[in-house]
Structure formats: C-alpha cells, structure tokens
Amino acid sequence: MDSLGVIVVEVEARKKLIDTSFYRHLWRIVFPIIIQNLLSAAVSSADVIMLNYVGQSALSASALAVQYVNVISMVIYGMGTGATMLCAQYWGKGDPRAVEKVQGIALRITIIVGILVTLCSVTIPRYMMLLFTPEEEIIGLGITYLRIVSFGLIFWCISEVYIAVVRSIGRVSEATIISITAPVLNVFFNAVFIFGLFGMPKLGIAGVALGTSLSRFIQFVICLVFSKKSKDVKLNFAKIFESNKLLWRDFLKIAIPAVLNDVSWGLAYSTYSIIMGHLGSDVVAANSVVTVARNFGTVVGFALASATGIILGQMLGRNDFEKAKAGAHRLVILSAVTGLIGGLIILLVSPLIVSGASLTPQAKDLLKFMLMLQSYYCMGQTVNTSIIVGVFRAGGDTRFGFICDTIDMWVYAVPLGFIAAFVLKLPVKWVYFLLLTDEFVKWPFVFKRYFSYKWVKNITRDNI
C-alpha cells in the first residue's frame, strides 16, 4: 500500500493536468469494453451452467480442452496489444495509413498461428488432452470439443485483430457491436445444440464447440460489413502481403515480447490446470466454476487496463508526456479500487455459487475455499494488469512485462505448485493457496519499474 500512497501524492501534484474531459474520454472507451468483457464472462458462465446439466465429466473436459483455446487467445491478445500500441500512437500522430500497415502485420502472424493450432486440434487432439488428464472419459469428450471448435479459430484470429485496431483509433462503438455478437450468438447456439431446441439433436459438449465455431464465423462476416462501410481504416487483406522493414521491425520489437508475455502467462495458467487436473476431477470441476467467478470479478479492472493502453498511447503519440504520467496515476488507483470491489462481490455471492453448482460434496467444499481466496486475488491481478498491460504497453515497454511475468510464473509459481502437489503432497487447498501468491510476489518490481518512467516514450516514426 506504500506504493499506492506514493501514487496518490503524485496525483495531487499533477491534478491540473487532468480535467473532466479525461474521465469522459475514459468512460467512452472503458464502458463498451466492460460490456464486452461482461458478455464474454456471461458466455463462460452460461457454458458452465448448461454443461452442468450434461454432467460433471463434460464440464471437466470442456474446462481442460478450452485451455488450448486460452493459449491461442493469449497469442491473439498479444498481437492485438502490439497492434493497439502502435495504432494508438500513430492515430494520435495522425497517420491512418500506418495503422492499416500495422493491422496487416498483426493479421499475417495471427492467421498463421490459427492455422497451426487448427491442424493440431484436428490431427493430434488425444495427445493434447493427455497432457491434462489420464481419465479416458474426459479425454474422449475433450477430443470431440477440440476437433469441432478448431474450425472457427482462423475467423476468430482475424476478427480480434480488427477489433483491437478499430478500438485503438477510437471507434469503440463499432468494436463493441462486433465484440458482443460472438458471445450473444454463442449462448444462443449452445442452448440450441446442448438441449436440442427447435428440433435440433442434443449434442452435449459437441454442441458447445459447434456453437462457438458458428458464432465466430458470423462475427467475422460482421467485421467485413463494418470494414466495407468504413471511411478510414479498413480490414484490408492486401496489407498482409505488404513489406515495410521499419514498421515490421518496430512491431516485432514491441509485439513479440507482448505475445511471449501473454503466452507465458497463459501457459502458466494452463499448467495450473495440469497440476489440478492430476489431483482429481473434483478439483477440475470446482476450478472451472471459480474461473467464471474470477472473470466476473476482474471484468471492470481488465477493461480499465485495455482503456489505459489506448488513452495513454494516444497521449504519448502526441508527445504529451506529463499528462500521460498524471493519467496513469489516476488509472492505476482506479484499477486497485475496481479490483477490491470485484473481490468483495465474489465473496458476497459465493454462497449462491456454491449452492447452485451441481458438484459432489468434496468439489463444493473446494469451491467454497477457492472462491474465498479469489476475493483478494482479484485486486492483485487487476493492479498488475493495469500497469503491465495498460501503462507499460502504452509506451511500448513490453520487454519488462515478459521478463517479470515469466520469472514470476515459471521460476516461482509453477515449480512451487508442482513441489507442493507432487513432492510434498500437500492438501489440495494448500496447493491452490500457494499458486495464488503469484500476483503479489511481483508487486515490488512492478511498482519500481512504474516509477522509473521508462515507459514514457513515443514509439512512432515520421513518414512511415
């Protein structure tokens, strides 16, 4: 809290640089992102609720198989972040053509990744599931999920890059409309195919995968429609094949650490699932419900982090450095407040979540404990996300986040989890508690970097 106290003091010293227009601009950007994140969390919640009626095995299989989707989402998010950083600054600079070139670079990389993951999901899904669990029933269900959901991955890659770009240049309404399409359709299609509505067959976990793929394809089509009507930045596939050595180098220098950061972080979380997956299906099922609760608890904080990157990026692109510092202080304090509120909400609704979950008594006991820990974990996660993903990346400072998160997760948290679970054979609750210390261990290093102001940089070039 000492570091947060220092931020408060600096905010007081910089008050004159921040006026009500800053908060109006922030709200205009962050509110649509909150809606999008809420809907995404609602879809995850709806999937869990609907699969709850199918059975605990289907719920566990979906929770494990979706870890691969989470990894590719980290790649997409990293590419989107790289595009957002450069596009926000070039848009602030007044160079829309550079924005389209950056979009082309991001699309080139994400499409290749999407193709590779699709091929793996179709050809070797059994080996992918064996990494998480030895239980044959869960493996079989997971194979079904992976093979069907893979067909929507490439469309998802394209849509997410386009959404990141249009949001970074201030077209937040358009980005929101596109973003909410997939979650809303996903819930509808999942209900149709899981429960056999409108005369359709009951497909269970296969219905979840099919609904996801269909919703992503329709979202891609909507992207094409908006792009065609756009007067400035379009979804121009020809830009994928254009070459600009300077811009390519800048993008890789900024985006690759961001991608590696997100993939490292995502793989570490998947490794958490591997650890818990080998501790029994009760742990997996309870964790799948907790993940949904955490998504709701961090929805505002993560939206704030996304908005932070856009707002500060545009300021830095205009060389408005002092205002960017002042804005960053306000945004970090807001992230701490939203994280605290999110945790309290999880704590308050946890009795309802536990009572409504169709789990075994052992799984319900674990669920209650996990939700209690998430009530404070939310604050650590939202503050770190706001600074590392929002503030640092706004100025292109992605290398620090990659190094910090990689050391924190792979040198500290993951080894600690393996040792606790398989060497010391501690009780499941102790293993889970130790895994959830990762966000707070890195706070001293994150705040030290923050106050160095090495992230305050204009990363654009003239006449690109």
C-alpha positions, 0 to 999 in steps of 0.5 A, a space after each residue: 500500500 506504500 506504493 499506492 500512497 506514493 501514487 496518490 501524492 503524485 496525483 495531487 501534484 499533477 491534478 491540473 493536468 487532468 480535467 473532466 474531459 479525461 474521465 469522459 474520454 475514459 468512460 467512452 472507451 472503458 464502458 463498451 469494453 466492460 460490456 464486452 468483457 461482461 458478455 464474454 464472462 456471461 458466455 463462460 458462465 452460461 457454458 458452465 451452467 448448461 454443461 452442468 446439466 450434461 454432467 460433471 465429466 463434460 464440464 471437466 473436459 470442456 474446462 481442460 480442452 478450452 485451455 488450448 483455446 486460452 493459449 491461442 487467445 493469449 497469442 491473439 491478445 498479444 498481437 492485438 496489444 502490439 497492434 493497439 500500441 502502435 495504432 494508438 500512437 500513430 492515430 494520435 500522430 495522425 497517420 491512418 495509413 500506418 495503422 492499416 500497415 500495422 493491422 496487416 502485420 498483426 493479421 499475417 502472424 495471427 492467421 498463421 498461428 490459427 492455422 497451426 493450432 487448427 491442424 493440431 486440434 484436428 490431427 493430434 487432439 488425444 495427445 493434447 488432452 493427455 497432457 491434462 488428464 489420464 481419465 479416458 472419459 474426459 479425454 474422449 469428450 475433450 477430443 470431440 470439443 477440440 476437433 469441432 471448435 478448431 474450425 472457427 479459430 482462423 475467423 476468430 484470429 482475424 476478427 480480434 485483430 480488427 477489433 483491437 485496431 478499430 478500438 485503438 483509433 477510437 471507434 469503440 462503438 463499432 468494436 463493441 457491436 462486433 465484440 458482443 455478437 460472438 458471445 450473444 450468438 454463442 449462448 444462443 447456439 449452445 442452448 440450441 445444440 446442448 438441449 436440442 431446441 427447435 428440433 435440433 439433436 442434443 449434442 452435449 459438449 459437441 454442441 458447445 464447440 459447434 456453437 462457438 465455431 458458428 458464432 465466430 464465423 458470423 462475427 467475422 462476416 460482421 467485421 467485413 460489413 463494418 470494414 466495407 462501410 468504413 471511411 478510414 481504416 479498413 480490414 484490408 487483406 492486401 496489407 498482409 502481403 505488404 513489406 515495410 522493414 521499419 514498421 515490421 521491425 518496430 512491431 516485432 520489437 514491441 509485439 513479440 515480447 507482448 505475445 511471449 508475455 501473454 503466452 507465458 502467462 497463459 501457459 502458466 495458467 494452463 499448467 495450473 490446470 495440469 497440476 489440478 487436473 492430476 489431483 482429481 476431477 473434483 478439483 477440475 470441476 470446482 476450478 472451472 466454476 471459480 474461473 467464471 467467478 474470477 472473470 466476473 470479478 476482474 471484468 471492470 479492472 481488465 477493461 480499465 487496463 485495455 482503456 489505459 493502453 489506448 488513452 495513454 498511447 494516444 497521449 504519448 503519440 502526441 508527445 504529451 508526456 506529463 499528462 500521460 504520467 498524471 493519467 496513469 496515476 489516476 488509472 492505476 488507483 482506479 484499477 486497485 479500487 475496481 479490483 477490491 470491489 470485484 473481490 468483495 462481490 465474489 465473496 458476497 455471492 459465493 454462497 449462491 455459487 456454491 449452492 447452485 453448482 451441481 458438484 459432489 460434496 468434496 468439489 463444493 467444499 473446494 469451491 467454497 475455499 477457492 472462491 474465498 481466496 479469489 476475493 483478494 486475488 482479484 485486486 492483485 491481478 487487476 493492479 498488475 494488469 493495469 500497469 503491465 498491460 495498460 501503462 507499460 504497453 502504452 509506451 511500448 515497454 513490453 520487454 519488462 512485462 515478459 521478463 517479470 511475468 515469466 520469472 514470476 510464473 515459471 521460476 516461482 509459481 509453477 515449480 512451487 505448485 508442482 513441489 507442493 502437489 507432487 513432492 510434498 503432497 500437500 492438501 489440495 487447498 494448500 496447493 491452490 493457496 500457494 499458486 495464488 501468491 503469484 500476483 503479489 510476489 511481483 508487486 515490488 518490481 512492478 511498482 519500481 519499474 512504474 516509477 522509473 518512467 521508462 515507459 514514457 516514450 513515443 514509439 512512432 516514426 515520421 513518414 512511415 
